[in-house]
Amino acid sequence: MLAAAEATMDQAANDDAERARNRAQLYAPPKGQRRRRTRDGERDRPTGDGMKMRDAQQLMAQLAAQDAHLAGGRSG
């Protein structure tokens, strides 16, 4: 959807500078948005996939435990 909006704005632009301004405005974060910090000081900002590092580590530990449980005594 953003690509279609960007293409429409590019077609309406008169020059490269206007295209750059339009692109900056299109992809800018919403006005008034501020990043908050959690109580423990960690930024309330997810990593690229939307997960905090500690959540990803907890998930990996859970998966490793489940894998060990399901594998039982079998060896690869």
Contact map, one row per residue, 1 for C-alpha under 8 A:
1111100000000000000000000000000000000000000000000000000000000000000000000000
1111110000000000000000000000000000000000000000000000000000000000000000000000
1111111000000000000000000000000000000000000000000000000000000000000000000000
1111111100000000000000000000000000000000000000000000000000000000000000000000
1111111110000000000000000000000000000000000000000000000000000000000000000000
0111111111000000000001100100000000000000000000000000000000000000000000000000
0011111111100000000000000000000000000000000000000000000000000000000000000000
0001111111110000000000000000000000000000000000000000000000000000000000000000
0000111111111000001001000000000000000000000000000000000000000000000000000000
0000011111111000001001000000000000000000000000000000000000000000000000000000
0000001111111000000000000000000000000000000000000000000000000000000000000000
0000000111111100000000000000000000000000000000000000000000000000000000000000
0000000011111111011000000000000000000000000000000000000000000000000000000000
0000000000011111011000000000000000000000000000000000000000000000000000000000
0000000000001111111000000000000000000000000000000000000000000000000000000000
0000000000001111111100000000000000000000000000000000000000000000000000000000
0000000000000011111110000000000000000000000000000000000000000000000000000000
0000000000001111111111000000000000000000000000000000000000000000000000000000
0000000011001111111111100000000000000000000000000000000000000000000000000000
0000000000000001111111110000000000000000000000000000000000000000000000000000
0000000000000000111111111000000000000000000000000000000000000000000000000000
0000010011000000011111111100000000000000000000000000000000000000000000000000
0000010000000000001111111110000000000000000000000000000000000000000000000000
0000000000000000000111111111000000000000000000000000000000000000000000000000
0000000000000000000011111111000000000000000000000000000000000000000000000000
0000010000000000000001111111000000000000000000000000000000000000000000000000
0000000000000000000000111111100000000000000000000000000000000000000000000000
0000000000000000000000011111110000000000000000000000000000000000000000000000
0000000000000000000000000011111010000000000000000000000000000000000000000000
0000000000000000000000000001111110000000000000000000000000000000000000000000
0000000000000000000000000000111110000000000000000000000000000000000000000000
0000000000000000000000000000011111000000000000000000000000000000000000000000
0000000000000000000000000000111111100000000000000000000000000000000000000000
0000000000000000000000000000000111110000000000000000000000000000000000000000
0000000000000000000000000000000011111000001110000000000000000000000000000000
0000000000000000000000000000000001111100001100000000000000000000000000000000
0000000000000000000000000000000000111111111100000000000000000000000000000000
0000000000000000000000000000000000011111111100000000000000000000000000000000
0000000000000000000000000000000000001111110000000000000000000000000000000000
0000000000000000000000000000000000001111110000000000000000000000000000000000
0000000000000000000000000000000000001111111000000000000000000000000000000000
0000000000000000000000000000000000001111111100000000000000000000000000000000
0000000000000000000000000000000000111100111110000000000000000000000000000000
0000000000000000000000000000000000111100011111000000000000000000000000000000
0000000000000000000000000000000000100000001111100001000000000000000000000000
0000000000000000000000000000000000000000000111111111100000000000000000000000
0000000000000000000000000000000000000000000011111111100000000000000000000000
0000000000000000000000000000000000000000000001111110000000000000000000000000
0000000000000000000000000000000000000000000001111110000000000000000000000000
0000000000000000000000000000000000000000000001111111000000000000000000000000
0000000000000000000000000000000000000000000001111111101100000000000000000000
0000000000000000000000000000000000000000000011100111111100000000000000000000
0000000000000000000000000000000000000000000001100011111110000000000000000000
0000000000000000000000000000000000000000000000000001111111000000000000000000
0000000000000000000000000000000000000000000000000011111111100000000000000000
0000000000000000000000000000000000000000000000000011111111110000000000000000
0000000000000000000000000000000000000000000000000000111111111000000000000000
0000000000000000000000000000000000000000000000000000011111111100000000000000
0000000000000000000000000000000000000000000000000000001111111110000000000000
0000000000000000000000000000000000000000000000000000000111111111000000000000
0000000000000000000000000000000000000000000000000000000011111111100000000000
0000000000000000000000000000000000000000000000000000000001111111110000000000
0000000000000000000000000000000000000000000000000000000000111111111000000000
0000000000000000000000000000000000000000000000000000000000011111111100000000
0000000000000000000000000000000000000000000000000000000000001111111110000000
0000000000000000000000000000000000000000000000000000000000000111111111000000
0000000000000000000000000000000000000000000000000000000000000011111111100000
0000000000000000000000000000000000000000000000000000000000000001111111110000
0000000000000000000000000000000000000000000000000000000000000000111111110000
0000000000000000000000000000000000000000000000000000000000000000011111110000
0000000000000000000000000000000000000000000000000000000000000000001111111110
0000000000000000000000000000000000000000000000000000000000000000000111111100
0000000000000000000000000000000000000000000000000000000000000000000000111110
0000000000000000000000000000000000000000000000000000000000000000000000111111
0000000000000000000000000000000000000000000000000000000000000000000000101111
0000000000000000000000000000000000000000000000000000000000000000000000000111
